[in-house]
């Protein structure tokens, strides 16, 4: 689930199951993508 109103500034909250993280509203590099996937358990 993506919640655009839950993040600060241009960030959005992304949740998968019980895990969640905040992602920026811009292009992300592969290293950041890996960190996001790890946090979400993907």
N, C-alpha and C positions, 0 to 999 in steps of 0.2 A: 504494500500500500504506500502511496506517496501522498504526503500532506504538505501542500505548498505554504499554508498559513502557519505552520508550527515552527519553522526555522527562522533564524535571525537574518535580516537583510535579504540577500538573494540566495539563501540556502533553503533546502527542502528536507523534510524528515521522511526517510524511507524505512519501512519496517517489513520484515519477513518473519513470520511466526512470532516469537517473543523477542527477537533481536531487532535493534534499530540503530540508525546512524543518520547523520546529516550530510547532505551532499551540496556542493556549490552549483549555482545555475550558470555553468560555463563548461567548456571542454575540459576533461580531466585526462591527465597523462596515465600511462599504463601502471605506474607505481602506485598512484592514488587509487586507481581502479582495483588493484590487488588488495589494498588495505580495506577498501569498502567491502569487497567480496568476503574477505576473511572475517571482518566484523559481523557480517550478516550470516556467516556459516555457509556460503555458497562455493 
